[in-house]
Amino acid sequence: MGPNTDTSDLGAVFRSARSALRLTQRQVGALVGYSASAISRIESNRMRVDLDTRLRLARALSIAPERVSGFPGPRTPVIDTVVPPPSPDEEDAMRRRNLLAGALAAGASALVGTGTASGASLEDALFRLPDAEPAPLRTLATRTAAARQAFTDARYGELTAELPGLLAHAEATRETAVGQARRQAHAILARAYVLAAELAAKQHSDTAWVAADRALSAARASGMSVPVGEASRVLAITMRRSGRSAAAVRLLTQEAAALDPTEARTAAVRTTLLLTAAYSAASGRDRTTALTLLDEADEDVRRRPAAPGGLFTVDATQAQVDIYRISVHNALGTPDEGVAVARGLDIGRIPTTERRARAWTDTARMWHALGDGTRTFAALRHVEREAAQEVRRPALRALTTSLLYGPATVSGLREFAVRTGAVPA
């Protein structure tokens, strides 16, 4: 597409690509940091966009860059312009309204509270980070490790308060660093955005798209395969949650195939990608693909039983394979096939709070699908003992409510439902 291409075609290029991917304007806006109304104006050619914005949209919509690079940028005031953007307060307000309208706000605030230590929510911070100066890489690495620990300990309120400042300092450092230091800054930034995406996913917030896309962009810029794999995983999770399970599986399996299975760290990342791909396939009710990928991950772990830790939010261990096997069977509608796995899983030996809570959550879902209210409630109580904030997640509150209003009466359940916010006192 050359420079003389009619600009009236540009909106159609974006609109057709978005439709082919079955994305809403709100979801596309989340990926590139604009409101749904702004995407609508771009698609109808009422907003002319600069090259950087065109390329970001192209990346988000899997469009070849050359298809959009030849269009002229902003020139006259007849059509809205993206650069300079609207005032920060106006644009941020539009973005928040559109991104958060469909999120489960009540569940999100119950999970992590409504703001950070500075008074701004994580959603606000993702759209306009606080001012920050560059920081030494060692300091950033230490802060990122501490944020990771808060996540694995299920201290989500603390993580929510820490992330905006961490992201702001990491962004500032990346902008000023050069050479190898810049690559390292990109890797640190990627991991900070991975945590933001994980946290947003737990909140059922659409801002997970924003954080995951930024994580993968930073990871690719680092040139390091491990951060790329970790960021690909969280992006695929957001894709799956939006109903794009097949696309998530493709992304994950492609990234897994690019990793060296003989090198310990990359092999461990590969295993986690296969596990997430298996669950994504199961969410799309593709039983054959789900079980094939799950068995491949299982075989990888058995070949490498002493897999090192150090991956960011999930480890490649036999216990993780077992947890995913339970969740895969739950998603496939065959929870009975997970019972033997659950009974053989020693959840107490799983090293992190967040993963233990995940194991008990999947066990609760399994027993609930099998109609065993007593065992479901027992598993939910384990989640609460492991991580009180986990049991207040929107998904677990919904499970608690479903159990409460089910056919069986379970002693102590109503008190639990009130305590965890599933029903009003």
Secondary structure by P-SEA (a helix, b strand, c coil): ccccccccaaaaaaaaaaaaacccaaaaaaaccccaaaaaaaaaccccccaaaaaaaaaaaccccccccccccccccccccccccccaaaaaaaaaaaaacccaaaaaaaaccccccccccaaaaaacccccccccaaaaaaaaaaaaaaaaacaaaaaaaccaaaaaaaaaaaacccaaaaaaaaaaaaaaaaaaaaaaaaacccaaaaaaaaaaaaaaaaccaaaaaaaaaaaaaaaaaacaaaaaaaaaaaaaaacccccaaaaaaaaaaaaaaaaaaaaacaaaaaaaaaaaaaaaaaaccccccccccccccaaaaaaaaaaaaaaacccccaaaaaaaccccccccaaaaaaaaaaaaaaaaaaccaaaaaaaaaaaaaacccccccaaaaaaaaaaaaccccccaaaaaaaaaccccc
